[in-house]
Amino acid sequence: MHACILCIEDEVTLLNDVRDELTTAGYRVLTATSASEALEHLQNTRPDLILCDVMLGSDSTRDGYFVHQHIRGSRPDLADTPFLFLSALGHRSAILEAKREGIDDYLVKPVDYDMLLATIAARLSQVARLRTHVQRQQPNLLHRLQAIFEQLPGAVILCNAAGQLLYATPKALRLSEEEGIWQRNVQGNIIWPALSTTSALRMRQCLNELAAPGQRSVLALDRVSAGSPVVASLLCLESHLDGTHAEKLLAIFVSSTQSRPLPDAETLRQLFALTPSEAAVALLLAQGRRSEEVASELGVSSTTIAFHLRNLFSKTGAARQSDLVALVLSTGWAMPDTNPGVAKK
């Protein structure tokens, strides 16, 4: 398949010339005359390389740097996509600024098309070599992780930073087939059709935010239809593939109240140093009871329940009741050592 290049340039004549040169060289070319148009392309397409002018029209706040920062900040699936500047600003300070901001290459107008084609080919070749190396290393890594996750009692999904499905345990596959909580789309990425729009967005944001190995987060996610929430416990992994590159991997532990039992009160007490009353309140909330129902069942006032809730938030680190419920439901997970670099005795 021919490499796809997104070319962003507000001078239409130059944009057409660059497009023609790249098309003749065998590339598939997408064109945009503004940052907004470029971002629209990126919603539906994953280019192999981005060629961008620094100054894009009269809006100085949405220039080439804006496009670059947006991609590097919110599109982890484009982390290895080369980003090249094409600019009339050829002085040394402009080039240095671009390099310091992480721009991969800097080409100066008027366009030297031989240099342009050679630079693009070199950058694409560099990315291809890196991806080939990752693909060669990944099967051994996945085999080790599968051996770990297959020991667990629940549903586990393994994906990369771009959300591409790498592995799912048999129970995770059953959740996909029977409840439709998650699916794999035609691009091989994980989607969440059973979740509400807000919950699906929370999931994507959390996956993006987990950056360091060992970081975890627990989410209670609402379904599109009525029903118990889906609980997702997210764990960031990192595999050191060689001395210079690390591939971020993410494990998603998925469950619902139908697919797993609640923990017992003593387990909650020991995990979070709760009092018996606090553990009882947490378990009743996890069963879907409202605060007033909890108060009635325990024979206490709503003020007492509010007091217990404040203590629960403080001890567990949960910021709201839904997160507390998710944390309670996730306590049954046994988290083994997932560091593939450490030999097991």
N, C-alpha and C positions, 0 to 999 in steps of 0.2 A: 504494500500500500504506500502511495506517495505521501511524503511528509506534508503536514498542513502548516502554513505560515499565516499568522494574523498580522497584517500590515496596517498601521494606524498613522495617517498622514492627512493634514487638513488642506494641503495644496493638491487639488483634484488632478491636475495634469501630471504632476510628479507621481502621485499615487497610482494612476493608470499606467505610467511608464514602468514603475517598479513591479506592479502586478504582471505586466506583459513579460518582463524579463524573467521573473520567477516562474511564471507558467511555462515559458519556453524551456526553462531549465528542468522542468518536470515536477515542480511543486504544485500542490493544491493551495490556492490563495484565497483568504478572506480579507476584505477591505473595510476600513472604517475611517471616517473623517473627523471623529470626535471621541472623547472618552466615553460618553454615554453609549454611543453606537458600539464601541469596542466591548463594553460590559454586557451589552445585549448579546453579542456573539458568544461571549464566554459563558453565558447561561446555558447554551445548547451545544457548545463545541469545546473540545479540549485540544488546542493547537499544539504542535510540536515545537514551535518557536514563535516569539513575538518580536516584531520589528516596529519601533515606535518613534515618532517625532517627539522632541522635547516640548516644544510650544505648539499647543493645539487650539488655534483660534483665539478669541478675545478673552476667554475665561481662564485666567492664570491659575486659578485654584484647582482646575481639573486638567492638568497638563500631563506630560509623560511620566513625571514623578508620581503623580496621583495614581495613574494606572498601575505603575510598578508597586507602589505601597499597598494598593488594594489587593493585588494578586498575591504578594508575599504575606500579607497579613490575614487574608480570609480564604485563600484557595490553596490548602495544603496539597491538593492533587496536582497543582502546577509548580510544586517546589523545585523540580528538576528541569523545568521548561526554560530554556535560554531566553533572556530578555535583552534585546539590543536596542541602543539608541541610534537614530539617524537624525543628525541635527546640523543646522547652519552655524551653530556655536562651536567653532573649532579651536578656541584659545585653550591654553593649558589648564587654567583654573576650572573651566567648565568640564573638561575631561576628568580632572582629578575629583571634582565634586561627584560626578556620576559614578566613578569607581568606588568612592567611599560609601555611596548609598547602595552599593551592591549590584549596579548595572553590569551585566556580563561582558558587553563589548560596546564600543563607541565608534560609529562611522560618521564622517563629516561630509556635508554637501559642498559642492556638487557631487553627485553619486558617482563613484568609481565602481561600475557594475562588476568588473572582474574581482575587485576586492570584496564587494558585497557577497557575491556568490561563494568565494573562497571562505569567507568568514562564516557564513551560514553553514556550509558543508562541514567545516571543522567543528563548529559547535554541536551540530547534530550527530556527528561521528563520536564526539566525546560523550554525549548523553547515551548513545547506543552502547558504547563500551561499558559504561557504568551499569546500565540496566542489565546487560548480559551477565556481568559479574554477580549482580544481586540475584538474578534468576538461577544461576548455577549454585549459589550458596543457599538459597531459600528452601529447597526440598529437604535438606538435612535438618534445618531449623524447624520446619513445619512438622517433620516426623517426630522430633523431640517434644515439641509443644503438644502435639496430638496425644502422645503417650501420657503427658501430664494431665491434660484436660479430660481424657477418657476415664480417669480415676474418679472424677467428680460426679455427684449424683444428679446434677441439673443440666440445664441448657446453656451451652457456651458457644459463642460466635467469635471468630478471630478475623480481624480485618487490618488493613494498613491505614496510613494516614489519609488516604484518598477515599476511604470507605469501601474499598474493594474486598469482597469476600474471599478469604483464604481457606477457611475451614469452619465447619459446624459439626458439633457432636450430634449423635442420633436423636437425642431429645430435642435439640434445637431445631433439627429438621422437622420433627413432628409438630413443634409449635408453629413452624412455617406452613406446613401442609394442613394441619387440623384447625388451628385458630387464625392463621393468616397474620400473625403479629408482625412478622418481617418477611421480606421476599428478596430475591436476587433479580435485578433488572437485566435487560439485554446487554448492558455494558459491564455486567459483572459486579455492580455496586449494590450495597445493602440499602433497601428502602423500607419504610415503616407504614404500610397502608392502613393498618388497624389503629394507628395513633391519630389523635387530633392534630391539626396543623401546628398548634402551639407546642404540643409535646414533641412532635417530630423535630421542630426547630430547636427545642431545648436539647434533644439528643445530639443533633449535629453540632451545636455550639459547645457542648460538653466534650465531645470527641476532639474538637479542634483545640480546646483549652488544655486538655491533658497533655503536657509536654515532657515531663520528666519521668524517668522510670520509677515505678512504684506509686505514682499518683493515682488516687482512686476517687470515685464519686458515685453516689447512689441517688437514683431518680425514681420518683413515682410518676408514671406517665398515663394520662387519660386516654381512653379509647374513643374512637369516632362514635361508636354506639355505646349505649349504656352498659355498664358492667364494672367489674372490679378493675382497679388500675393494674397496669403492667409495671413491674419493678425491674429496673436495669441497674446492675452494679458494674461500673466501668473501671477497668484497670489498664494503665499504660505500661507497655513493655518496651524494651529497647534491645535490639540485637546488634552487636558490634560485628559487622561483616568483615571489616578489615581495619587497618590502622587509621584510616581517614574518614570512613563513612559509617553512619549508623542509620538503620532503617527503623522508623517508629512503627511499632505494632500495638494493636489495641485488642483487649479481650473484653467481650460484653457478656455478662452473666444475666440471662433473661429468665424471669419467672412471673407468674400471676398467682393470685390467691387460690385458684383452682388447681394449679400445678404443683403446689408445695404446702406442707403444713406450717403452722405457726411455731416459733420456738417456745420453749417452756419458760416460765417466769424466772426460774433460778438461773437459766442461761443469760437472760437479759440482765439480771442483777449482777452477775459476775463480770459480764462484758463491760457494763457502763457504770458500775458502782451505784445501782439504784436501790431505793428502799422498796419493800414489798408493795406499798401502795403505788409508787411510781411505776413499777413493773406491771401491776394490774391495769393501771390507766393506759399504758402503752399498748398492752395486748388487746384491750377492748377497742381502742382506736384503730388498731390494725385489722380488727374484724369488721370495720366499717361503721362502728357506732358513732353517733354524734356526741358532742361534749355533754349535752343535757341528758342523754341516755346513759352515758357513763356515770354521771352524778347520781342518777336514779338507781342504777344497778348496785353501785357501791354504797348507797345510803349517805351521801355527803352533799354538800352544797356546790353550786357552780363556782363559787369563789375558791373553794378547796381544789376543784379540778383545775382552775386557772393557775393556782399556786403550783400544783404538781407539773403542769405543762411547762411553766417557766423553768422549773428544776430540770425537767427532761431536756429542754432545748439547751440548757447550759451544760449538762453532763454529756450529751451525745453530739453536740455541735450542730444539730439540725437548726435551720433557720425558720422553718414553718412546719405546720402539722403534716402536710403531705410528704415532706422529706423525712419526718420522723417515722411515719408509717412505712415508707420505703426502706428505711434503715432497719426497722424491726423485722420486716419480711425478708431482708437479705442476710440476717445473721446466721442462717443455716449453712451458708457457704463455707466450705473449707478451702482456704487459699493456700495452695502448696507453693514451694519455691519454684518460680518460673524462670529463673536465670539459667539460660541454656549453656552458659559458659562454666557453670559449677558442676563438677562431676558428683554424682550421687553415690554415697557409700552403700 
